[in-house]
Amino acid sequence: MQWIMILFLGIAANLDNLGIGLAYGVQKTKIPLRSNVTIALVSMIITYFAMVTGDRLSTYISVWTADLIGGLLLSSIGIWMLLQPKPVQPNPFENPTVADIDGDRIISIREALPLGFLLSANCLAAGFGMGVSGSSMLGTISSVGFFSFITIGASHRFGSLLARTWIGKYPAGIAGGLLIAIGLVEILF
């Protein structure tokens, strides 16, 4: 059961990447392999530090309390994602050219680093929740990195096709729903 939750967490934490990949694919802005790997590595590093912090905190509380905190945190992130208003400031989700600083329609490693930090916001909170709950650190970090790489690569390559599907239209809603479900499983089981 824990491995299924880890897989779903990897997917949920990276569904925002679908939006970025779609936007760049449609606008024909390239995300080279090295930049995609950079974004995945940033997500993995953020997840690692969040999990270590959560794991350290869990040594001071009971297993039941840790599961409750982790589950509530994951569910809260999911609810926040569902209720999140549209941003007023331009950002890479609304306008992909914001991250392409030099305007060459190629996301370089230098441009991928801040983009990776932006995309890893979900990984920070989800990693903390999974760390408190005592989930497999290697499994969670690997899942986050793998799905980061896959979601950006696939959505960028198949941007116009994915944009027409319900996944392309509602990535935040799907991610929020998955995080709520993972949080409830963590609390109840």
matplotlib code that plots the C-alpha trace (Angstrom):
import matplotlib.pyplot as plt

x = [0.0, 2.9, 4.4, 1.1, 0.9, 4.5, 3.8, 0.6, 2.6, 5.2, 2.5, 0.5, 3.6, 4.5, 1.2, 2.1, 4.9, 2.3, 1.1, 4.7, 5.5, 2.2, 2.8, 6.4, 5.4, 2.6, 4.9, 7.7, 10.1, 12.5, 13.3, 16.5, 17.3, 19.9, 17.4, 14.6, 17.1, 18.1, 14.4, 14.0, 17.1, 16.0, 12.6, 14.5, 16.8, 13.9, 12.0, 15.0, 15.4, 11.7, 11.6, 14.6, 13.0, 9.7, 11.5, 13.4, 10.2, 8.6, 11.2, 9.5, 5.9, 4.0, 3.5, -0.3, 0.4, 3.0, 0.5, -2.2, 0.1, 1.4, -2.1, -3.5, -0.6, -1.0, -4.8, -4.4, -2.0, -4.5, -7.4, -5.1, -4.4, -8.1, -9.0, -5.9, -7.0, -5.5, -2.3, -2.2, 1.5, 2.8, 4.4, 5.7, 2.3, 0.5, 3.3, 6.1, 8.4, 8.8, 11.3, 13.0, 15.1, 17.2, 14.3, 16.0, 13.0, 15.4, 15.3, 18.9, 20.2, 20.5, 16.8, 15.8, 17.1, 14.6, 11.9, 12.8, 12.4, 9.1, 7.8, 9.1, 6.8, 4.5, 7.5, 8.5, 5.2, 4.5, 8.0, 7.6, 4.3, 5.7, 8.8, 6.7, 4.7, 7.9, 7.6, 10.5, 12.9, 14.6, 11.2, 9.6, 12.6, 12.9, 9.2, 9.3, 12.3, 11.0, 7.6, 9.1, 11.2, 8.3, 5.6, 7.8, 9.2, 5.9, 3.7, 6.3, 6.6, 2.8, 1.7, -1.0, -2.5, -2.5, -3.8, -7.1, -7.5, -9.0, -5.5, -4.1, -7.1, -7.2, -3.7, -4.0, -7.4, -6.2, -3.1, -5.1, -7.5, -4.7, -3.0, -6.3, -6.7, -3.2, -3.6, -6.8, -5.3, -2.4, -4.8, -7.2, -4.8]
y = [0.0, 2.4, 2.0, 2.8, 6.0, 6.8, 6.5, 8.6, 11.2, 11.3, 11.9, 14.5, 16.5, 16.8, 17.5, 21.2, 20.1, 19.0, 22.6, 23.9, 21.2, 21.9, 25.7, 25.4, 22.7, 24.8, 27.9, 25.8, 26.6, 23.7, 22.0, 20.1, 16.8, 18.4, 21.1, 18.5, 16.5, 19.7, 20.4, 16.8, 17.0, 20.2, 18.5, 15.5, 17.6, 19.7, 16.5, 15.0, 18.0, 18.1, 14.4, 14.7, 17.5, 15.6, 12.5, 14.4, 15.8, 12.4, 11.2, 13.5, 12.4, 9.1, 7.2, 7.9, 11.6, 11.6, 9.8, 12.3, 15.3, 13.9, 13.1, 16.4, 18.3, 16.3, 16.8, 20.5, 21.0, 19.2, 21.5, 24.5, 23.4, 23.0, 26.4, 28.3, 31.5, 32.4, 34.4, 38.1, 38.3, 36.7, 33.3, 30.4, 28.7, 31.6, 32.9, 30.5, 33.2, 34.5, 31.6, 31.9, 34.9, 35.3, 34.8, 32.2, 29.7, 27.2, 26.6, 26.5, 25.0, 28.5, 29.1, 25.6, 26.0, 28.7, 26.9, 23.7, 25.6, 27.0, 23.6, 21.9, 23.8, 20.8, 18.5, 20.5, 20.2, 16.6, 15.5, 16.9, 15.1, 11.8, 12.3, 12.8, 9.6, 7.6, 6.7, 5.3, 8.2, 6.5, 5.5, 8.9, 10.8, 8.5, 8.7, 12.5, 12.7, 10.1, 11.7, 15.2, 14.1, 12.2, 14.8, 17.6, 15.5, 13.9, 17.0, 19.1, 16.5, 15.9, 19.3, 19.9, 16.5, 16.6, 20.2, 18.8, 16.1, 16.6, 16.0, 19.0, 21.2, 20.4, 19.4, 21.3, 19.8, 16.3, 16.8, 18.3, 15.4, 12.9, 14.6, 14.7, 11.0, 10.2, 12.3, 10.5, 7.1, 8.2, 9.2, 6.3, 3.3]
z = [0.0, 0.8, -2.6, -4.3, -2.2, -3.1, -6.8, -6.5, -4.6, -7.3, -9.9, -7.7, -6.8, -10.5, -12.2, -12.4, -14.6, -17.1, -17.4, -17.9, -20.5, -22.3, -22.4, -23.6, -26.2, -27.6, -27.8, -29.3, -26.5, -26.2, -22.9, -23.6, -21.8, -19.5, -18.4, -17.8, -15.7, -13.8, -12.9, -11.8, -9.6, -8.0, -7.1, -5.7, -3.6, -2.2, -1.5, 0.3, 2.6, 3.3, 4.2, 6.4, 8.3, 8.6, 9.7, 12.4, 13.7, 13.8, 16.4, 18.9, 18.4, 18.3, 15.1, 15.2, 15.6, 12.8, 10.5, 11.4, 10.8, 7.5, 6.3, 7.3, 5.7, 2.4, 2.4, 3.2, 0.2, -2.0, -0.8, -1.3, -4.8, -5.6, -4.1, -5.5, -7.4, -10.7, -10.2, -11.1, -11.8, -15.0, -14.3, -16.3, -16.1, -17.7, -19.8, -20.6, -21.9, -18.3, -17.5, -20.9, -19.7, -22.8, -25.2, -27.3, -27.0, -25.2, -21.5, -20.5, -17.2, -15.8, -16.6, -15.5, -11.9, -10.8, -12.8, -10.9, -7.5, -8.6, -9.6, -6.5, -4.1, -4.0, -3.4, -0.4, 1.4, 0.2, 1.1, 4.6, 5.0, 3.8, 6.0, 9.1, 8.1, 7.9, 4.2, 2.2, 1.5, -1.5, -2.9, -2.5, -3.8, -6.8, -7.6, -7.5, -9.8, -12.2, -12.6, -12.8, -15.7, -17.4, -17.0, -18.4, -21.2, -22.3, -22.0, -23.9, -26.6, -26.9, -25.8, -28.3, -27.8, -24.0, -24.0, -25.4, -22.7, -19.2, -17.8, -19.7, -18.6, -14.9, -13.7, -10.4, -9.7, -10.4, -8.3, -5.4, -5.5, -5.4, -2.5, -0.6, -1.2, -0.1, 3.0, 3.9, 3.4, 5.6, 8.4, 8.2, 7.6]

ax = plt.figure().add_subplot(projection="3d")
ax.plot(x, y, z, "-o")
ax.set_aspect("equal")
plt.show()
